Amino acid sequence: MTASSRFLFLKGIIINKHWIHHITTSPEKYVIYLQQNMNGWSFLGTGFMNSEHQRVEIKKSTDMEEYETVSKWLKDEQEPMT
C-alpha cells in the first residue's frame, strides 16, 4: 500500500492518479471518484458530453492501512514544492 508519482497502490486496486475526478474527505473515510467513461457527440459546435464515475470508499474502521496510505498521499500533495 504505497503511493508513487503516478499510481496509488491500495489493497485490491491500483489507481492512476490522473483518473481521479475528486475526493471527498471526512475524519472517518475517504471517497475517491474516478473518471470512468466519457461519451457524447459534437457537431458544428453543439452537442453534449457525459461521464460516469466509479467510486472507491476507504473507511478508517475497516481499511486502516489504506486509509493511512491515502492520508499520507493527500498530506504530501498539499505540501508546497521546493
C-alpha positions as CSV (number, residue, x, y, z in Angstrom):
1,M,0.0,0.0,0.0
2,T,2.2,2.8,-1.3
3,A,2.0,5.9,-3.4
4,S,4.2,6.6,-6.4
5,S,4.3,9.6,-8.6
6,R,1.7,8.2,-10.9
7,F,-0.2,5.5,-9.1
8,L,-1.8,5.0,-5.7
9,F,-1.4,1.3,-4.6
10,L,-4.2,0.0,-2.4
11,K,-5.3,-3.5,-1.4
12,G,-7.0,-4.9,-4.5
13,I,-6.8,-1.8,-6.6
14,I,-4.2,0.4,-8.3
15,I,-5.4,3.9,-9.1
16,N,-3.9,6.0,-11.8
17,K,-3.9,9.4,-10.1
18,H,-4.7,11.2,-13.4
19,W,-8.1,9.4,-13.4
20,I,-9.2,10.8,-10.1
21,H,-12.1,13.1,-10.6
22,H,-12.4,14.2,-7.0
23,I,-12.1,13.0,-3.4
24,T,-14.5,13.7,-0.5
25,T,-12.9,13.5,2.9
26,S,-14.2,13.1,6.4
27,P,-12.5,12.1,9.7
28,E,-13.8,8.5,9.2
29,K,-13.5,7.8,5.5
30,Y,-12.3,8.9,2.0
31,V,-14.4,8.5,-1.1
32,I,-12.4,8.6,-4.3
33,Y,-14.4,9.2,-7.5
34,L,-12.7,8.1,-10.7
35,Q,-13.5,9.3,-14.1
36,Q,-14.7,6.1,-15.8
37,N,-16.3,6.7,-19.1
38,M,-16.8,9.7,-21.3
39,N,-19.2,9.6,-24.2
40,G,-21.2,12.1,-26.2
41,W,-21.2,13.8,-29.5
42,S,-20.4,17.2,-31.1
43,F,-21.5,18.6,-34.4
44,L,-20.8,22.2,-35.6
45,G,-20.2,23.5,-32.1
46,T,-23.2,21.8,-30.5
47,G,-23.6,18.5,-28.7
48,F,-23.1,17.0,-25.2
49,M,-20.6,15.1,-23.1
50,N,-21.5,12.6,-20.4
51,S,-19.3,10.9,-17.9
52,E,-19.8,8.2,-15.2
53,H,-17.7,7.9,-12.1
54,Q,-16.6,4.8,-10.3
55,R,-16.5,5.2,-6.5
56,V,-13.8,3.8,-4.2
57,E,-14.7,4.1,-0.4
58,I,-12.0,3.8,2.2
59,K,-13.2,3.6,5.8
60,K,-10.9,4.2,8.7
61,S,-12.6,1.5,10.8
62,T,-12.3,-1.3,8.3
63,D,-9.4,-0.3,5.9
64,M,-6.9,1.3,8.3
65,E,-3.8,0.6,6.2
66,E,-5.4,2.0,3.0
67,Y,-6.8,5.0,5.0
68,E,-3.3,5.8,6.2
69,T,-1.9,5.5,2.7
70,V,-4.4,7.9,1.3
71,S,-3.9,10.3,4.3
72,K,-0.2,10.4,3.7
73,W,-0.6,10.9,0.0
74,L,-3.1,13.8,0.5
75,K,-0.7,15.4,3.0
76,D,2.2,15.0,0.6
77,E,0.2,16.6,-2.2
78,Q,-0.7,19.6,0.0
79,E,2.9,20.4,0.9
80,P,4.5,23.1,-1.2
81,M,7.1,22.0,-3.7
82,T,10.6,23.4,-3.2
